Amino acid sequence: MSKFGDLIGSTPKPAAKPAPVVEKAQPKKEPNLSEMSKKELESYGREHGIEVDRRHSKEDLVKEIKEVL
C-alpha cells in the first residue's frame, strides 16, 4: 500500500476480472474442391485419410475425394 493509503486508512479494491470471451462455434464450411490445386487436393485428402495420386487429372482427384466423403 502507498504511504497516502496508510495515512487515510483505506484498503485497495480488488481488481475486477474481465468477463471471459465466449466465441460461437462456426459451422465448418466444405471447401470448394474445384478451386483447389492438385497439391491442395492431395493435402486435403490426406487430412481425411484419403490417398490420391497427383498424376491423375484434377477432375479425377475431386471426384475421388467426393466419393469417399
ROFITI-848588 format. One record per atom (N, C-alpha, C): x negated, y, z negated; atom name; chain; residue in one letter; residue number from 1. Coordinates in steps of 0.1 Angstrom, whole numbers. Atoms other than C-alpha are relative to their C-alpha. Layout:
<rec c1="X" c2="Y" c3="Z" at="CA" ch="A" aa="a" i="NUM"/>
...
This chain:
<rec c1="-8" c2="-12" c3="0" at="N" ch="A" aa="m" i="1"/>
<rec c1="0" c2="0" c3="0" at="CA" ch="A" aa="m" i="1"/>
<rec c1="-9" c2="12" c3="0" at="C" ch="A" aa="m" i="1"/>
<rec c1="8" c2="-12" c3="-1" at="N" ch="A" aa="s" i="2"/>
<rec c1="-12" c2="35" c3="6" at="CA" ch="A" aa="s" i="2"/>
<rec c1="1" c2="7" c3="-14" at="C" ch="A" aa="s" i="2"/>
<rec c1="0" c2="-8" c3="12" at="N" ch="A" aa="k" i="3"/>
<rec c1="-20" c2="60" c3="-22" at="CA" ch="A" aa="k" i="3"/>
<rec c1="13" c2="7" c3="-2" at="C" ch="A" aa="k" i="3"/>
<rec c1="-12" c2="-7" c3="1" at="N" ch="A" aa="f" i="4"/>
<rec c1="10" c2="80" c3="-14" at="CA" ch="A" aa="f" i="4"/>
<rec c1="12" c2="-9" c3="-4" at="C" ch="A" aa="f" i="4"/>
<rec c1="-10" c2="10" c3="4" at="N" ch="A" aa="g" i="5"/>
<rec c1="32" c2="49" c3="-17" at="CA" ch="A" aa="g" i="5"/>
<rec c1="-1" c2="-3" c3="-14" at="C" ch="A" aa="g" i="5"/>
<rec c1="2" c2="3" c3="15" at="N" ch="A" aa="d" i="6"/>
<rec c1="17" c2="42" c3="-51" at="CA" ch="A" aa="d" i="6"/>
<rec c1="5" c2="11" c3="-8" at="C" ch="A" aa="d" i="6"/>
<rec c1="-5" c2="-11" c3="7" at="N" ch="A" aa="l" i="7"/>
<rec c1="25" c2="77" c3="-62" at="CA" ch="A" aa="l" i="7"/>
<rec c1="15" c2="1" c3="-2" at="C" ch="A" aa="l" i="7"/>
<rec c1="-14" c2="-1" c3="0" at="N" ch="A" aa="i" i="8"/>
<rec c1="61" c2="76" c3="-53" at="CA" ch="A" aa="i" i="8"/>
<rec c1="7" c2="-13" c3="-4" at="C" ch="A" aa="i" i="8"/>
<rec c1="-6" c2="13" c3="5" at="N" ch="A" aa="g" i="9"/>
<rec c1="66" c2="40" c3="-63" at="CA" ch="A" aa="g" i="9"/>
<rec c1="9" c2="-7" c3="10" at="C" ch="A" aa="g" i="9"/>
<rec c1="-8" c2="7" c3="-10" at="N" ch="A" aa="s" i="10"/>
<rec c1="81" c2="29" c3="-30" at="CA" ch="A" aa="s" i="10"/>
<rec c1="-6" c2="-13" c3="4" at="C" ch="A" aa="s" i="10"/>
<rec c1="5" c2="13" c3="-5" at="N" ch="A" aa="t" i="11"/>
<rec c1="78" c2="-6" c3="-16" at="CA" ch="A" aa="t" i="11"/>
<rec c1="3" c2="0" c3="15" at="C" ch="A" aa="t" i="11"/>
<rec c1="-2" c2="0" c3="-15" at="N" ch="A" aa="p" i="12"/>
<rec c1="73" c2="-11" c3="21" at="CA" ch="A" aa="p" i="12"/>
<rec c1="12" c2="-10" c3="4" at="C" ch="A" aa="p" i="12"/>
<rec c1="-11" c2="8" c3="-5" at="N" ch="A" aa="k" i="13"/>
<rec c1="103" c2="-25" c3="40" at="CA" ch="A" aa="k" i="13"/>
<rec c1="-6" c2="-11" c3="9" at="C" ch="A" aa="k" i="13"/>
<rec c1="5" c2="11" c3="-9" at="N" ch="A" aa="p" i="14"/>
<rec c1="97" c2="-59" c3="57" at="CA" ch="A" aa="p" i="14"/>
<rec c1="3" c2="4" c3="15" at="C" ch="A" aa="p" i="14"/>
<rec c1="-3" c2="-3" c3="-15" at="N" ch="A" aa="a" i="15"/>
<rec c1="94" c2="-55" c3="95" at="CA" ch="A" aa="a" i="15"/>
<rec c1="11" c2="-10" c3="5" at="C" ch="A" aa="a" i="15"/>
<rec c1="-11" c2="7" c3="-5" at="N" ch="A" aa="a" i="16"/>
<rec c1="125" c2="-66" c3="113" at="CA" ch="A" aa="a" i="16"/>
<rec c1="-6" c2="-9" c3="11" at="C" ch="A" aa="a" i="16"/>
<rec c1="5" c2="9" c3="-10" at="N" ch="A" aa="k" i="17"/>
<rec c1="119" c2="-97" c3="135" at="CA" ch="A" aa="k" i="17"/>
<rec c1="9" c2="2" c3="13" at="C" ch="A" aa="k" i="17"/>
<rec c1="-8" c2="-2" c3="-12" at="N" ch="A" aa="p" i="18"/>
<rec c1="129" c2="-92" c3="171" at="CA" ch="A" aa="p" i="18"/>
<rec c1="8" c2="-13" c3="3" at="C" ch="A" aa="p" i="18"/>
<rec c1="-8" c2="11" c3="-4" at="N" ch="A" aa="a" i="19"/>
<rec c1="157" c2="-114" c3="184" at="CA" ch="A" aa="a" i="19"/>
<rec c1="-7" c2="-8" c3="11" at="C" ch="A" aa="a" i="19"/>
<rec c1="6" c2="9" c3="-10" at="N" ch="A" aa="p" i="20"/>
<rec c1="145" c2="-144" c3="204" at="CA" ch="A" aa="p" i="20"/>
<rec c1="7" c2="2" c3="13" at="C" ch="A" aa="p" i="20"/>
<rec c1="-5" c2="-1" c3="-13" at="N" ch="A" aa="v" i="21"/>
<rec c1="148" c2="-141" c3="241" at="CA" ch="A" aa="v" i="21"/>
<rec c1="5" c2="-14" c3="5" at="C" ch="A" aa="v" i="21"/>
<rec c1="-6" c2="13" c3="-5" at="N" ch="A" aa="v" i="22"/>
<rec c1="171" c2="-168" c3="255" at="CA" ch="A" aa="v" i="22"/>
<rec c1="3" c2="2" c3="15" at="C" ch="A" aa="v" i="22"/>
<rec c1="-2" c2="0" c3="-14" at="N" ch="A" aa="e" i="23"/>
<rec c1="169" c2="-174" c3="292" at="CA" ch="A" aa="e" i="23"/>
<rec c1="10" c2="-10" c3="4" at="C" ch="A" aa="e" i="23"/>
<rec c1="-10" c2="9" c3="-5" at="N" ch="A" aa="k" i="24"/>
<rec c1="198" c2="-190" c3="310" at="CA" ch="A" aa="k" i="24"/>
<rec c1="-7" c2="-9" c3="10" at="C" ch="A" aa="k" i="24"/>
<rec c1="6" c2="9" c3="-9" at="N" ch="A" aa="a" i="25"/>
<rec c1="188" c2="-221" c3="329" at="CA" ch="A" aa="a" i="25"/>
<rec c1="6" c2="2" c3="14" at="C" ch="A" aa="a" i="25"/>
<rec c1="-4" c2="-1" c3="-14" at="N" ch="A" aa="q" i="26"/>
<rec c1="189" c2="-216" c3="366" at="CA" ch="A" aa="q" i="26"/>
<rec c1="1" c2="-13" c3="7" at="C" ch="A" aa="q" i="26"/>
<rec c1="-1" c2="13" c3="-7" at="N" ch="A" aa="p" i="27"/>
<rec c1="202" c2="-245" c3="387" at="CA" ch="A" aa="p" i="27"/>
<rec c1="-11" c2="0" c3="11" at="C" ch="A" aa="p" i="27"/>
<rec c1="11" c2="2" c3="-9" at="N" ch="A" aa="k" i="28"/>
<rec c1="174" c2="-259" c3="408" at="CA" ch="A" aa="k" i="28"/>
<rec c1="5" c2="0" c3="14" at="C" ch="A" aa="k" i="28"/>
<rec c1="-4" c2="0" c3="-14" at="N" ch="A" aa="k" i="29"/>
<rec c1="177" c2="-250" c3="445" at="CA" ch="A" aa="k" i="29"/>
<rec c1="-7" c2="-10" c3="7" at="C" ch="A" aa="k" i="29"/>
<rec c1="7" c2="10" c3="-9" at="N" ch="A" aa="e" i="30"/>
<rec c1="170" c2="-276" c3="471" at="CA" ch="A" aa="e" i="30"/>
<rec c1="-8" c2="9" c3="10" at="C" ch="A" aa="e" i="30"/>
<rec c1="8" c2="-8" c3="-10" at="N" ch="A" aa="p" i="31"/>
<rec c1="141" c2="-262" c3="492" at="CA" ch="A" aa="p" i="31"/>
<rec c1="5" c2="-3" c3="14" at="C" ch="A" aa="p" i="31"/>
<rec c1="-3" c2="2" c3="-14" at="N" ch="A" aa="n" i="32"/>
<rec c1="147" c2="-258" c3="529" at="CA" ch="A" aa="n" i="32"/>
<rec c1="-12" c2="-7" c3="6" at="C" ch="A" aa="n" i="32"/>
<rec c1="11" c2="9" c3="-5" at="N" ch="A" aa="l" i="33"/>
<rec c1="126" c2="-287" c3="542" at="CA" ch="A" aa="l" i="33"/>
<rec c1="-4" c2="4" c3="14" at="C" ch="A" aa="l" i="33"/>
<rec c1="4" c2="-3" c3="-14" at="N" ch="A" aa="s" i="34"/>
<rec c1="127" c2="-275" c3="578" at="CA" ch="A" aa="s" i="34"/>
<rec c1="-8" c2="13" c3="1" at="C" ch="A" aa="s" i="34"/>
<rec c1="9" c2="-11" c3="0" at="N" ch="A" aa="e" i="35"/>
<rec c1="109" c2="-243" c3="568" at="CA" ch="A" aa="e" i="35"/>
<rec c1="-14" c2="-3" c3="-5" at="C" ch="A" aa="e" i="35"/>
<rec c1="13" c2="4" c3="6" at="N" ch="A" aa="m" i="36"/>
<rec c1="81" c2="-262" c3="551" at="CA" ch="A" aa="m" i="36"/>
<rec c1="-10" c2="-4" c3="11" at="C" ch="A" aa="m" i="36"/>
<rec c1="10" c2="5" c3="-9" at="N" ch="A" aa="s" i="37"/>
<rec c1="48" c2="-270" c3="568" at="CA" ch="A" aa="s" i="37"/>
<rec c1="-1" c2="-15" c3="-3" at="C" ch="A" aa="s" i="37"/>
<rec c1="2" c2="14" c3="2" at="N" ch="A" aa="k" i="38"/>
<rec c1="37" c2="-306" c3="572" at="CA" ch="A" aa="k" i="38"/>
<rec c1="-7" c2="-3" c3="-13" at="C" ch="A" aa="k" i="38"/>
<rec c1="7" c2="2" c3="12" at="N" ch="A" aa="k" i="39"/>
<rec c1="13" c2="-303" c3="543" at="CA" ch="A" aa="k" i="39"/>
<rec c1="9" c2="3" c3="-12" at="C" ch="A" aa="k" i="39"/>
<rec c1="-9" c2="-2" c3="11" at="N" ch="A" aa="e" i="40"/>
<rec c1="40" c2="-288" c3="521" at="CA" ch="A" aa="e" i="40"/>
<rec c1="10" c2="-11" c3="-1" at="C" ch="A" aa="e" i="40"/>
<rec c1="-9" c2="11" c3="0" at="N" ch="A" aa="l" i="41"/>
<rec c1="64" c2="-316" c3="531" at="CA" ch="A" aa="l" i="41"/>
<rec c1="-7" c2="-12" c3="-7" at="C" ch="A" aa="l" i="41"/>
<rec c1="7" c2="12" c3="6" at="N" ch="A" aa="e" i="42"/>
<rec c1="37" c2="-342" c3="521" at="CA" ch="A" aa="e" i="42"/>
<rec c1="-1" c2="2" c3="-15" at="C" ch="A" aa="e" i="42"/>
<rec c1="1" c2="-3" c3="14" at="N" ch="A" aa="s" i="43"/>
<rec c1="32" c2="-325" c3="488" at="CA" ch="A" aa="s" i="43"/>
<rec c1="13" c2="-1" c3="-7" at="C" ch="A" aa="s" i="43"/>
<rec c1="-13" c2="1" c3="6" at="N" ch="A" aa="y" i="44"/>
<rec c1="69" c2="-322" c3="481" at="CA" ch="A" aa="y" i="44"/>
<rec c1="4" c2="-14" c3="-1" at="C" ch="A" aa="y" i="44"/>
<rec c1="-4" c2="14" c3="0" at="N" ch="A" aa="g" i="45"/>
<rec c1="74" c2="-358" c3="490" at="CA" ch="A" aa="g" i="45"/>
<rec c1="-7" c2="-8" c3="-12" at="C" ch="A" aa="g" i="45"/>
<rec c1="8" c2="7" c3="11" at="N" ch="A" aa="r" i="46"/>
<rec c1="46" c2="-369" c3="466" at="CA" ch="A" aa="r" i="46"/>
<rec c1="6" c2="4" c3="-14" at="C" ch="A" aa="r" i="46"/>
<rec c1="-6" c2="-4" c3="13" at="N" ch="A" aa="e" i="47"/>
<rec c1="62" c2="-349" c3="438" at="CA" ch="A" aa="e" i="47"/>
<rec c1="12" c2="-8" c3="-4" at="C" ch="A" aa="e" i="47"/>
<rec c1="-12" c2="9" c3="2" at="N" ch="A" aa="h" i="48"/>
<rec c1="93" c2="-371" c3="443" at="CA" ch="A" aa="h" i="48"/>
<rec c1="-3" c2="-14" c3="2" at="C" ch="A" aa="h" i="48"/>
<rec c1="4" c2="14" c3="-2" at="N" ch="A" aa="g" i="49"/>
<rec c1="74" c2="-403" c3="447" at="CA" ch="A" aa="g" i="49"/>
<rec c1="2" c2="-6" c3="14" at="C" ch="A" aa="g" i="49"/>
<rec c1="-1" c2="4" c3="-14" at="N" ch="A" aa="i" i="50"/>
<rec c1="76" c2="-404" c3="485" at="CA" ch="A" aa="i" i="50"/>
<rec c1="-13" c2="2" c3="7" at="C" ch="A" aa="i" i="50"/>
<rec c1="12" c2="-1" c3="-8" at="N" ch="A" aa="e" i="51"/>
<rec c1="46" c2="-411" c3="506" at="CA" ch="A" aa="e" i="51"/>
<rec c1="4" c2="2" c3="15" at="C" ch="A" aa="e" i="51"/>
<rec c1="-3" c2="-2" c3="-14" at="N" ch="A" aa="v" i="52"/>
<rec c1="49" c2="-396" c3="541" at="CA" ch="A" aa="v" i="52"/>
<rec c1="-13" c2="1" c3="8" at="C" ch="A" aa="v" i="52"/>
<rec c1="12" c2="0" c3="-9" at="N" ch="A" aa="d" i="53"/>
<rec c1="24" c2="-398" c3="570" at="CA" ch="A" aa="d" i="53"/>
<rec c1="1" c2="12" c3="8" at="C" ch="A" aa="d" i="53"/>
<rec c1="0" c2="-13" c3="-7" at="N" ch="A" aa="r" i="54"/>
<rec c1="15" c2="-364" c3="583" at="CA" ch="A" aa="r" i="54"/>
<rec c1="-3" c2="-2" c3="15" at="C" ch="A" aa="r" i="54"/>
<rec c1="2" c2="3" c3="-15" at="N" ch="A" aa="r" i="55"/>
<rec c1="6" c2="-380" c3="617" at="CA" ch="A" aa="r" i="55"/>
<rec c1="13" c2="0" c3="7" at="C" ch="A" aa="r" i="55"/>
<rec c1="-14" c2="0" c3="-6" at="N" ch="A" aa="h" i="56"/>
<rec c1="44" c2="-382" c3="623" at="CA" ch="A" aa="h" i="56"/>
<rec c1="4" c2="14" c3="3" at="C" ch="A" aa="h" i="56"/>
<rec c1="-4" c2="-13" c3="-2" at="N" ch="A" aa="s" i="57"/>
<rec c1="63" c2="-353" c3="636" at="CA" ch="A" aa="s" i="57"/>
<rec c1="7" c2="6" c3="-12" at="C" ch="A" aa="s" i="57"/>
<rec c1="-6" c2="-7" c3="12" at="N" ch="A" aa="k" i="58"/>
<rec c1="77" c2="-327" c3="612" at="CA" ch="A" aa="k" i="58"/>
<rec c1="14" c2="-4" c3="-2" at="C" ch="A" aa="k" i="58"/>
<rec c1="-14" c2="5" c3="0" at="N" ch="A" aa="e" i="59"/>
<rec c1="112" c2="-337" c3="621" at="CA" ch="A" aa="e" i="59"/>
<rec c1="2" c2="-13" c3="-7" at="C" ch="A" aa="e" i="59"/>
<rec c1="-1" c2="13" c3="6" at="N" ch="A" aa="d" i="60"/>
<rec c1="105" c2="-373" c3="612" at="CA" ch="A" aa="d" i="60"/>
<rec c1="-3" c2="1" c3="-15" at="C" ch="A" aa="d" i="60"/>
<rec c1="3" c2="-1" c3="15" at="N" ch="A" aa="l" i="61"/>
<rec c1="90" c2="-362" c3="578" at="CA" ch="A" aa="l" i="61"/>
<rec c1="12" c2="5" c3="-7" at="C" ch="A" aa="l" i="61"/>
<rec c1="-12" c2="-6" c3="6" at="N" ch="A" aa="v" i="62"/>
<rec c1="120" c2="-341" c3="570" at="CA" ch="A" aa="v" i="62"/>
<rec c1="11" c2="-11" c3="-1" at="C" ch="A" aa="v" i="62"/>
<rec c1="-10" c2="11" c3="0" at="N" ch="A" aa="k" i="63"/>
<rec c1="143" c2="-370" c3="580" at="CA" ch="A" aa="k" i="63"/>
<rec c1="-3" c2="-11" c3="-11" at="C" ch="A" aa="k" i="63"/>
<rec c1="4" c2="11" c3="9" at="N" ch="A" aa="e" i="64"/>
<rec c1="123" c2="-395" c3="559" at="CA" ch="A" aa="e" i="64"/>
<rec c1="3" c2="5" c3="-15" at="C" ch="A" aa="e" i="64"/>
<rec c1="-2" c2="-5" c3="13" at="N" ch="A" aa="i" i="65"/>
<rec c1="124" c2="-373" c3="528" at="CA" ch="A" aa="i" i="65"/>
<rec c1="15" c2="1" c3="-4" at="C" ch="A" aa="i" i="65"/>
<rec c1="-14" c2="-1" c3="3" at="N" ch="A" aa="k" i="66"/>
<rec c1="161" c2="-366" c3="531" at="CA" ch="A" aa="k" i="66"/>
<rec c1="7" c2="-13" c3="-2" at="C" ch="A" aa="k" i="66"/>
<rec c1="-6" c2="13" c3="1" at="N" ch="A" aa="e" i="67"/>
<rec c1="169" c2="-403" c3="535" at="CA" ch="A" aa="e" i="67"/>
<rec c1="-3" c2="-5" c3="-15" at="C" ch="A" aa="e" i="67"/>
<rec c1="4" c2="5" c3="13" at="N" ch="A" aa="v" i="68"/>
<rec c1="151" c2="-411" c3="502" at="CA" ch="A" aa="v" i="68"/>
<rec c1="7" c2="8" c3="-11" at="C" ch="A" aa="v" i="68"/>
<rec c1="-6" c2="-9" c3="10" at="N" ch="A" aa="l" i="69"/>
<rec c1="165" c2="-381" c3="483" at="CA" ch="A" aa="l" i="69"/>
<rec c1="15" c2="-1" c3="2" at="C" ch="A" aa="l" i="69"/>
